Amino acid sequence: MTDNRVIVIGGGVAGLTAAALLAHDRVPVTLLEAHHQTGGCAGTFRRGSWIFDVGATQVAGLEPGGSHASVFRHLGLALPEAKLLDPGCTVDLGDGSQPVNLWHDPKRWAEERECQFPGSERFWQLCGFLHASNWSFARRYPIVTPRSWWELGTLITALRPATLASGLFTFFSVANLLQLCGCNEDRRLRRFLDLQLKLYSQEPANRTAALYGATVLHMAQAPLGLWHLQESMQVLSRQLVHAIETGGGEIRLRHRVTSIYPSSSGWVAVTTGADAQTVKWKASDVICSLPPQCLLDLIPIKYLPYRYQQRLKALPEPSGALVLYGVVHRTALPVECPGHLQRGTEQLGSLFVSVSREGDGRAPSGQATLIASVFTPTSDWYALEESTYQIRKAKILGLIKQELSSWLGLTESAWLHTELATPRGFAGWTGRPRGVVGGLGQHPSRFGPFGLASRTPLSRLWLCGDSLYPGEGTAGVTLSALNACKQLMKHRRARLSFKG
């Protein structure tokens, strides 16, 4: 292996995108993935004739100009077959009122929210302005956490008057926007916002950065949109794997990185394979797509600058997830059941549900996979002894199944299969510490220029993933991978060929 090679750690969408972009520019690249397949949190697994998406179940960024669409076009890949979600989600506030439909048509969505949340239009108009400014800014692909003059230049040249105006809200939360617009007393609106923002930012309205939340709240509407992939989420990974291999890159599965450390010629990554053999990989650069907290375990402490150590240690732990993977008879579901639903519940909190479509490849004809997830602290599960763990796991499975049966009108005979995944299972599947899901939470103190930078204090070590700007979701981590590759290539006195 040449010292000019780049090692990418982690085969989720972020790592795959980074490796594909570099391979496309004929940069020697090796991707190391601990699991037997790529995909990470956007991967899939089988149970007989059923296919389940592990974590992510919907995709943004497939529209013209979207992050996936732009990167796939650059790589010469066909966009995966997908169906636009309309509504993007149906949100049941759990208070007996009519569910809220997130329609794709902006006019229809405006009518929906006026009916659901009368008197809130000032709030939505302000969010619309912030979103439009954010989207225009992001389309210029700036580095928002600059650590060099060139990176600062990309940020400055991306600024426009609207960006400067929206910058006045840098320290605002979404709840602050509600107060500013006189909507703070609308409890139904606040409950809706808390449910939606927790789903996409790991934080409720009073802890979600206004600049992030404004865009999250517009993801389902044109010209953006949310999409349901044909077959499974795994198609994203397969396309990117093809691009890596076509560009001459290599992917090594079942190679778990146990440590990385700087050397005279760059970096060394140490892996343990399925055969328990240890391998050392040399490279000039490393891109790590794992949660940044992993660096504390991967890099010998003597190499980590003290202030960076302290920052990594101070990072909040993201939530874990409890996920029911189920199969039901399709005829047992409500007529015209939406593909994605969310409900506020007393016992479980936010319950997010994805239902497969007939003919989408996830289940045989007449059946539907049903994936339901709730948030949970990871510490609640790792402190349990095995027998207690199994008892609690069975109890939670029963609670989620009962909630779904009551909500969707499902009888016991409608269920064909159920199983539950906990943070322990996710830790084994994704390699994420303690099985956390999502990024760090988009609090104003951690969003944009206040977040972690792709460029670390250690030369030629770069980060990407859902803990970096612009945040969670496959579309977000794609942009983070693009930013890391642009910086890496600039450091090599070259330029990434991506034009956007």
N, C-alpha and C positions, 0 to 999 in steps of 0.2 A: 504494500500500500504506500502510495506517495504521500509525502508530508503536505502536499498541496490540497489534499482531500478535505472535504467537510464532513463531519459526522453530525447527523441529526438524531436526537434522542427522542423517541416516542413516535408511534405510528398512528396517532389520531389525525383528524383533518388538518390541524395546524402543522404537525410535523410532515405529513405527506405533501402538503402544499409547498412548504419550504423546500423539501427535497426535489419536488417536481420542477419548481421554478429554477433551481440551480442546475439540475440535470438538463433542462431545456437550453441553458446557456453553456452547456458542455463543461460545467464545473464538476470534477470528480466528487461524488457524494455517496455516502453509505448511511442508510437509515437503520437504526437498531431498535427493535420492538420486542418487548418481553413476552407478549402473548403469541398464540399460534396463528393469529390473524390480525390484520390492520383494522382501523376504524375507531378504536378507543371507545369513548362515550357515544359515538355515532356508529357503533358497530351493531351486529345482530347475532342472534343464536337461534338454533332450531330445536324444536320438540316434535319429533315425528314429521308430520306434514305441515306444521305451523312454523312461521318465521316471526320472531319478535325483535323489534328494535330495542337495544339495550337501554339507551337513555334518550337521546334526541329523537323526536318523532316528526318534526316539521322543519322545513328549510326556508330561510329567507335568502335573498341575493341571487335568484335565478332570473329576475327581470332584466331587461336591457340596461346595461350600466351597473348592475349589481355585482357584488364582489365575486361570487361564483361564476357568473356569466362572463365577466371580464377576464378572469384568470383562465377559465376553460377555453375561451376564444384564443387567448394568447398561446396556450399550450396545444392548440389544434385539436381539442377534444369536443365531442358532441355533448350538448347539455343532456343530462339524464331525463328520461320521460317523467313528467310530473303533472299533477293536476292542481290548478289554483284553488286555494281554499276560500270559499265564499259562502258563509262567513268564515273568517280566519279562526274564530273561536266563538263559542256561545257560553256566556258567563252567567251562572246562576248564583245570585248573592246569598242564597240560603235563607231569605227572609219572607218567602212566599210570594214575592213580586215577580213580574215577568222577567225572564232572562234577557241579558243584553247581548245583541248580535253585533259582532265586529265586521260590518260589511266592507267589501273591497271598494265599492263605488263611494268616493268621498261625499257626494251629495246624499246618498242613502244613509251613510254613517252619520252625517250631520243631522238628518231627520231623526235617526234612532236616538242619538244622545240628547237631542232637544226634548224628545218624548220621555226618555228615561231620567234625565237630569236637567229639568227646566231651569233656566237662569244661569247656566254654566258656560255660555258661549264665549264670554271673555277669556275664560281659562283655556278653552280649546283653541281659540284664535292665537293666544300667546304661545301655546305649545306648538301650534302650526308654524308660527314664525321661527321659533327656536329650531324646530325640526328642519325647515327649509334651509336655514343658515347652516346647520350641522351637516346636512347632506351635501350642500354645495362645497363646503369646506373639505369634507372627507373625500370627495371626488377628485381633489387635487393631490391626494396621497401625501399629506405632510407627516413629518415626524413630530409628534406632539410632546415628546419628552426628550428634547434635544440635549446631547452631551458633546457636540462638536459644532464648529462654525457652519459646516455644510448642513448638518441637521437643523440648526437654527434657521438657515436660509430657506429650507423647504417649508418651515413653519411660517416664516414671514411672508414668503411669496404666495402662500395659500390664503392669507388674510384678505378680507374684503370689508367694506363698511358694515354689512350685515353681521359679519363675524365679530367685529369689534363691538357692535351693539349687543349681540347675544352674550358676549363675554362679560357684560355687566351682571349676568346671572350665574357666574361661575361658582359662587359659594352658596347658591340657593338650592334648596331641596324642592321636590315636587309639592310637598305640603306648603312651602313658602309661596309657591305660585298660587295655590288655592287661596291663601290668605290675601295675597296681593289683589286677586280678582274678586274678592268678596264671596268666595264659595266654601269657606272653611266650615260652615255649619251644615253643609249638605252631607249627611251621614252615608247615604246610599252611594254617592259619588266617591266619597273617601274609601268606603269598603271596596268598591270596584277597583279603584286605583291601587289599594293595598294588595289585592289579590293578583292583579296583572303585573304589578311591578315586582312583587316577590318572586313571581315565576321567571322573570327575565333579568332581574338585577340582584337577586338574593336579599333585597331590602324592601321594607314598606315605603310608603310615600314620604314619611318624614325623614328617611335616611337614604333616599335615592337622589342622586344629583339631578337637578332640573334639566341640564343639557343632555344627559343620557336618557332620562325618563321621557322627555318630549319626543324623542325619536322612537323609543320602544312603543309608545302609545300610538304611533302612526305606521307601524310595520305592516299591518294588515291591509292598509289602504293604498290604492293606486297613487303614484306610479310604482310603489313598492308592492309587496305582497308576500303571503305565506303559502308554501307549497307542500303537497303530499307526494312523495316519490313513489313511482311504480316499483314493485317488488320489495324494496327495503331501503333503509338508509345506507346500506353497504355499497350501493352503486356509486356513491361519491368516492369512497375509498378505492374501489376497483378502477375507476377512471384515472385517479391520480397515480395509482400503482403502475398502470399502463404507461403514463407519461414519464414516470421515473425510469422505468426499464427501457423505454424507447430512447430516452436521452442518455443511456449508458450508465445510469445510477444502479445501485444495488440495494436490496432490502434483505436484512437478516432477521427473520422471526425467531422467537424463543431465545433471544439474546437479551437478558436482563442486565442493564447497566448497574453495576454495584459501586463504582467510583469513577471520578474523573479528576485529573490533576494536570497542571501546566508542565510543559517540558521545554527543553532548549529550542525545539523546532515547532512548538505549538501546544498541542494537547494530547493526552493519552486517556482513552476510555477503557475501562476494564469491565468485561461482561462475563456472566455465568450462563452457559447454555443449558438446554434440556438434559444433556449428558453430564452436567455438573462440571464440565471443563471450563477453565478460566482462559479468556482470550484478551490480549491487549491490542487496542486499535489506535494507530497514530494518525493524527490529522493536524492541519494548520488551524482550523476553526471548529467550534462546536456550537450547534444551535440546539438548545434544550426546550422542548415543548411541554415538559412536565410542570406541575405546579411549582412555583419558585421556592416554596418551603422545602422541596426535595434537595435543593442545593446544600442545605445544612448537613444532610446525610451523605451526599455524593462527593463533596469536595472536602479534603482534609482541612481541618480548621485553621492550620497554619497558613494556608493560601488565601483564606477569605479575609478581606479588610474588616477591621473591627466594627466600623460604622455600618457596613453592609450586613454583617452578621446580626447586629442589633435590629436593623430594619427587617430582615427576614424573620427573626424571632418574634417581632412585634406584629407581624401580619395576622389579621383575624382568621380563624379557621372557618372555611365555608361550611355550609350545611351538608348533611348527608341526605339520602333519600331512601324511602321505603316504596318499593314498586311491586304492584300486583300484576303478574302476567297471566291473562285469562283468555279463554275461548268460549264463545256462546253461539247458540243457533241464531242466525241473522234474523229470522222471523220473530224472535223474542224481543228484539230491539224496537224502540219507538219508530214509527213511520218517519222517514226522512231524518233519521238520527244524524246530527252533525258529526263530522270527522274528529273534531277537537272540542272538548268541553271543559269548563272549570266550575267548581262549586266551593263556596265557603261552608265549612261544616264546623260544628261545635267541638266534636271530639278529635277530629283529625286535622283541622285547619284547612288550608288550601288543598283541594283535591283536583288534580289535572288528569284528564282522560283522553286517550287517543283510540279511535275505533277504525279498524281497517275498512277499506272500500271493497265492494264486490269486484273480483277480477284483478285486484292489485298485486296478487302473488303471495300474500301473506297467509292465506287460509284457503282451504278447498271451497268450492261453490256451496253457498248456503250456510257458511260459517263465518265468524268474524273474530279476529283477535282484538282484545281489549286490554289496554295498558293504562294503569292508574297509579299515579305517584303522589306522595306527600313528603314534605320536608321533615327532617329529624336531626337533632344534634348527634354527631357521631359518637361522642363520649357515652351516650346512653346505651350503646350497644357493645362497645369494646370492654366495658367494665363487668360484663355478665359472665358467669360460669356457663359452661355448655348446656347443662340441663335447664337452667333458668332462661338462657338465650332461646332455646327451642320452644319452651312454653310461651315466652313472650312473642316470638315470631308467629306461632300459630294463632295467638290471640289477635295480633294486628291484622293478620290475613283475614280472620273472621270479621273484624270490624270494617275493613275496607270492602270486603265482599258484601257485607250487609248494607253498607251505605250505597253501594252501586246498585244492589238489587232493589232497594227502596226507591232510589232516585230514578232508575231507568225502567222500573216495573218488571224486573227479572225474577222468575221463579227458580227454585232449586234445580229443576229439570232442564232449565235453559243452559246451565253451565256444563261445559265439556271438559274444562281444565282450569286449574288455578295453581299458582305457586308465588312465593314472595321472595324478593331480593332485599337484603339489608346492606348497610355500609360494609359489613364484613365481606359480603359477596362482591360488592363493587371494588373493594380494595384488591381482591384476588383477580378480578377481571381486567380492571383498568390500570392497576399499579399505583393508583393515587393514594397518598397517605391517608389511612383511616377511612378510605372509601368516600372522600368528599366529592361533591358534584358541583359544577359551575366554578366561577371565579371567586374573586375576593369580595364581591359586593360593591356596587357602584355608588358608594358614599361620596359626597362632594370632596372630601379630603383625600380620596383615592382615585378620582376620575381624571382623565386627560393628563394635563401637565403635572399633576400631583401623584400620579400612579408610578408604578415601576417602569423603568426604561428597558427597551430591548437591548441596549448596550449596557453590559454589566461593568463594574469596576475592574474586572479581570480581562485583560486584553484577549480579543478573539473569542470571547464567550458571549453568546447572544441568546436572548429569550424570546419565545412567542407562546401563544396560547390564550386561554380565556381569562387569565389574570393580568393580561396586558391590554393596552388600548387597542381596539375600541370596546372590548368586553366579550360577553358570552355569545354562544350560538355558533354554528358552523360558518355563517357569513362573517361574524366578528373575528374569529380565529384565523380565517383566511386573510383578512387584512393585516392582522398582527404578523403572520408569516411573511407576507409581502414586505412589510416594513423592515423586518429583521434581515431579509435577503438584500434589500436595497442598501442597508447600512453595511452589511458584510462585504458586498461587492465594492462599495465606495472605499472601504478600508483597504481593499486589494488594488486600489487605483483603477478600478474598472467600473462599469455601469450595467445594472440589470437591464435587460432588453425590454422588459415590460413597459408598455406605453399607457395602459389603462383603457 
